[in-house]
């Protein structure tokens, strides 16, 4: 269930637009902050390097004053003035041998870079390097430089200042990024939904029209030229389609009504001839057959007109309360003798409290057609069961049979007008019963679903809003 909700949200265009907007904004923000970090870090590094050079020149000046008498003492005083755990100084000869050094208690693992000494020996003014010492949280920045002929001074300082900057930057940037990303997601969601509100209105209108509200039109409230053009074009298309449907319905209804008149005349003429005793048995049989076929044609025309009426949404539902339980009981009493005669167990398991608002006669035809089909296509010894199920705001009427079933090839077509499966052609009917049942269900805002296995039976489920 949860995965279906996530999948539904993922497929929303507004969500994907928001996601892309947030990702682009986050990437841009990270890029800006990264550039800012590099610039500030380089500035801090330059500041540290300049401080090392200042210390180098200051110590060189001090050593020049004390001469060669007590360089150890001079280095010790310089280190203690800044803190022996923050800075160290070592005086080296060109080979890297330590001539004098400050207190190296905290710097015992700091080595001497031979490559740096080689560069100093070829008259490079000074060489910087960055060291990482096991057991120390901060990196160490070191400078090598000549203080006097034959003497190289090594000055190292703790990277605590740079570490403090990095920690402060991270502590400040992470919350800021979170706030800005969340803010961008909210703004992106608002903008995406606002931009797509016109499309959502078109979708709702199309959904209402599919349920029979053919007079529904899109309300144009978007200020976007593209959405407004889409809405106007969609409305014009609906007007054109509505005109075509009205024209086709009028033509169909006129043809149907025009056909009823000559067919009725044929039936009357045949009935008149059937009452005349002077005709032979063959003539009498022909007249009787003509009457039967005329009745079938009239029934077919009436059913097709009724389907057209339901599908067009003009049937009289009038908001009347209809007791579905009573309709099913009456239909059950009507078909029970037929089922008993065929040797079929006919079971009614429908509760007595199923009431909806709708058209009584349309719902009655729907239930009768479905029951008739179930009994017609269930052989002797089979079972036909009518069940009911109430789920929140919907009612389900379930007709289950153990009949001949429906093949996978026929399943997509069974609700089409005049369609009959090969296995049902031996039975009486016109292929309009299921079409009418579905039209009635749709007219009431519902639907009919089918599950069937060939040779095992079928289950028709009518879903209606309460």
N, C-alpha and C positions, 0 to 999 in steps of 0.2 A: 504493500500500500504506500509506504513512504517513498520507495523507489519510483513508483508511478507518479507521485506528486513532484518529485525532483525532476523526472523526465519531462513532465508537463511544463514546469517552469523553464527548463532548459530550452524547450522548443519555442518559447515565447520570443518574438522578435524584439520586444522592448527589453527583455532581460539580456539578450545577446548584444544589443546596442549599448546597454549600460555597461556590460562586461568589457566590451571593446573600448568604450570611452574611459572606463576606470583603468584598464591596462595601459592605454596610451598615456593617460595623465600620470600614472604611477611611474612608468618608464621615463617620462620627461622629468618628473620631480627627482627621481633617483639620479638622472644624468646631471641635472643642475646642482644637486647637493654633492655629487661626486666631484664635479669641477670646482665647486666652492671649497670642498675638503682639500683637494690637491693644492689649490692656490694658498690656502691658509697654512697647510702643512709645509709647503715650500718656504713660505714666509717665516714660519717658526724655525725651520731648519737653517735658513739664512741667518736668523737672529742668533741661534746657538753657535753657528760657525763663526760669526763675527765676535761673539763673546770669547770663544776659544782663541781666536787670533789676538784679541785684546790681552787675554791672559798670557799668551805666548810672548808678546812684545813687552808686557809689564815684567815678566820674570826675566826675560833677556836683559832688560835694563837693570834689574836688581842684581843679576849675576855679574854684569859688567862693573857694577859699583863694588861688590864684595871681592871681585877677582877670583883667585883660585884658593883662597884661604878656607872658606867655609860654605861651599855650595849646598851641602847637605842641610845646614841650618837655615839657609835662605829658602830652600824648597819646602822645608817643614813649616816655616812661618807662613808662606804663601798658601799652603794647603789648609792649615788650621784656620786661617782667616775666612775661608769659604766653607770649611767643614770637610774633614778628612773622608767622610762617607759620600761627599758630593764631587770631589775633584782629587786627582792625583797628578804628580809631576815626576818625571824621571829624566835625568841627564845622561845621555848615551854618547859613546864614541862612535866613529863611523862604522864599526863592525857590529854594533848593537850591544856592546858590553855596558852595564849600568855603572855610571860613575858616581851618581848621587840620586837619591829618591826621597819623596815624602813618605809618610806612613802608608804602607801598602796593605794594611790589615784587611781592608774591604776590597782590595783590588788584586789579590794574589793570583787570580786566574787570568789576568790580562797579560797577554804575551806581547812580543815585539814583532812587528811586520817587517820582514826582511825586504820585501818588494818596495815598501815605503822608504826604507833606508837607502835602497839603491837609487830611487828617484831623487832623494835629497842629495845624495853624493854626486849626482850629475847636475847639481845646481838648480833643482826645482825648488821654488821658495818654500812651499809647504804642501803637505799631503794629508787629506782627510780620509777617515774610514769609520764605519759603524760596526760595533761588535755586539754579539749576544752572548752573555755569560751565564752558564747553568747556575741556577739558584738565585739569580737576580731578576726581578720582574721587569726592570727597565733596560732598554738598550743603552749602549755606551758610545758616545761620539768622541773620537780621538783625532788629534792633529800632531803632525811631526813638522818641525821647523829648525833651521840653523840659528843658534843664538850667538855663536862665535866660532871662529875657525876650529875645526876638529871636534866640535861639540854640537850634538843634536838634542833638542828638548822634545820630549813626548808629554803632551797634556791631554788628559782624559776627563770627561765630565759625564755625570749621570744624565740619562734621557728622561728624568722624572718630569721635567717641564713639558716635553712633548707628549708623554703618557697622560699627564693631567689634561692636556688639550684634547687628546683623542677620546678619553673617557667622558669629558664634559661635552664634546661634540656628539658622541653617541647617545648620552643621556638626554640631550636636548633634541636631537634629530629624530630619534625613533618615535617618541610621542607625537612630534609635529607631523611626521609622515603618516602615522596612523590616523590622526585627526583629518589631515588633508585628503587622504585616500577615502575615508568614510564619507567626508563631505562631498567629494567628487562623485562617489557612487550614488548618494542621495540626489544630488543635482542631476546626474546622468539619468537616473530612473525617472525623475520628474520631467526632464526634457524629452526623453524617449516616449513616455506615455502621452505627453502633451502633443508631440509631433504625430503620434499614431492614433490619437483619439478619433480623427476622421475616418481612418481605416477601420477602427473598431466599430464605429457607427455603421459603416457600409456592411460589415460582417453581420452585425445584429439584424440589420434590415433584411439581408439575404436569408438569414436563418428564419426570421418571421415569415417571409414570403414562402419559404419552403414548407412551412406549416399551414399555409393557406391564406395568410393575410396579404392578399394581392394588391390591396390599396396602400400598403405601407410604403413610405418613401424616406430617403435619407435626409435628416435635418442638417442643413449646412451651417455649421458654427465654427469651423476652423478658419483661421486667418491665413493659412498657407495656400498660395495660389495652386500648387499641385493637388492638394487634398480637395480644395474647392472644385477644381476642374474634374477630378475623379468623381466627386459626389454628384455634380450636375450631369456628367456623362452617364453615370449609373442610373440616375432618375429618368433621364431621357430614354435610356434603353428599356427600363421597366415600363414606362408609358407605352413605348412601341410594342413590347411583348404583350402587355395587357390588352392593347387594341387588337393585336393578332389573335390572342386567345379568345377574346370576346367574339371576334369575327368568326373564328373556327367553331366556337361553341354554338353560335347562332346558326351557322351552316349545318352543323351536325344535328342540332335539335330540329331544325326545319326539315332536314332529310328524314329524320326519324319519325317526326309527326306526319310528314307526307306519306311515308311508307305505311304507317298504321292505317290510314284511310282505305287504300286499295286492299290491303290484307284483310281488314275487317269486312269489306264488301265480299271478298272471295270466300271468307268463312261463312258469311250469311247465305251466300248463294249455294255453297256446298251443303249447308245445314238445311236449306229449303229443298234441295234436290234429294237429300237423305230422307226427308219426310214423305216423299212421293212413293207410293207403293208400286207404281207401274214399272219402275226400273228394275233391272236384273240385280242379282247379288253382287256381280262384279262392279256395277255402277255404284251400288250402295257402299261397297268396300272402298272404292276410289273416293267417294264423297267423304266418308269417315276419315280416311287418311289425310285428305285435304284439310279437313277441320283440325285434325291433330297438329299438322305441320303449321297451319296458320296460328294456332294457339302457341306453339313453340316460338314462332317468329315474333309474335306480339309480346311474349314473356321476355325474349331476348332484347327487344327494343326497349321495353320498360326498364329492364335491368341496366342497360347501357345508359339510358337517360338518368337513372338514379345515380349511377357511378359518376357521370359527368356533373351532376348536381352536387354530390359530396366533394368531388375534387375541386370544384370551382369555389367552394366555401360559401355557397348561398343556401345550403340546407337549413331548415328551421330547427335550431337547437334551443333558442329562446330561454336559456338559463333554467330549464325545468329539472327538478330532482328526479332521477331515474333509479329505481331499485333493480340493480343488476341481478341480485339473488332471485327476485321474483321472475325475471325474464328467463333465467337458467332453469328454475323449477318448472315453469310452463313448457319450455322447450324439452326438458327432460321427460315430462309426461307425454309430450307429443311423439317423441322418438322411441320411448321405451317399448311400445308394442312392436315396432319395426325391428328393434335390436333383439327382442325376445324371439321373434319369428326367425331371424337369421342365426340364432344360437349365440348371441354376443352378450357378454356381461357388461351392463351399462351402469356405471357407478357415479353418484353425485356426492362430491366431498366439498361443496362450496358452502361457506358460512352464510349466516342470515343477515349480516350487517353491512353489505356492500352497496353503497349508495353514491352516485356521482351526479354531476350536472351535465345534461346533454339532451340528445334527441332520442326519444324512446323507440320510435319505429326503426331508425337507423341502427341503433344498438341491438335491437331485436333481430333484424335481418343478419347482422354480423354473427351473433351467437348461433342462430339457426343454420347459417351456411357452414360454419365451422363444424358444428355437430353432425350435420348431414354428411359432410365430407368424411369425417372420422368413421361413421357407421358404414358409409358406402364402400370404403376401401379397406374395411377390416373383415377378414373371413370368419366363418363359423368357428366358435371356440375361442375367439379373441376377446380382448377386454378394452373398453373405452372408459376413461376416467376423466371427470371434470373436477378441477381443483381451483382453489383461490389462495392468494397470498397478498397481504397488505404490507407494503414497505414504505414507511415515512409518508411521502406525499404521492405515492403511486399505488395502483391496484393491479395485480396480475391475475388473469384468468387463464388457466392452463388446461389444454385438452390433450390428453395423452392416449395414444392407441397402439395396438400391437398389429397394425395392418401391414399392407404390402410395402410401405415406405416409399421414399423418393430418391431417385438416383442423383449423384453429384452433378451430372450433366443437366438434369431438369431443374435442380434447386434454384438457380438464379432466375428462372423464367416463370415460376408457378404463379406469381401474382400478376402476370401480364394478362391483358384482356384476350379472351378466346384461345389462350394457350392450354393445350391438354397433353399430358404425358402419354407416351405410347401405351403404358400399362393401364391407363384409365380410359382409353378410347372405346372400350367395350361397354362402359357404363354410360347411362344417360347424363346429359348435361351439356352446357355450352362453353365451359371454361371461363365463367364470369363470377362465380361464387367467391373465390379468394380475392379477386380484384375489387369486388364490392366491399368485402370485409376489411381489406387494407385501407380503402378510401374512407370508410366510416371511422376507422381507428385514427387515421391522419387528421380527419376533420375535427376530431375531439382532442387533438394535441397528443395523440398516443402513437403506438406502433405495434406491429406483429412480428415476432421472430419465430424461426423454425429450426428444429433439430430433427434429423431423420437418418435412419440407416435402412438401406434397401433390404426388404424381407424381414425387418425387425420392428418397424413401426415408426411413428412420427410424434413429435410434441410441438404443438402450436401454442405460443404464449402471447396473449393480448396484454399490452401494457397501456394503462389509461391513467391520466392524472385524476386525483380524487376531487 
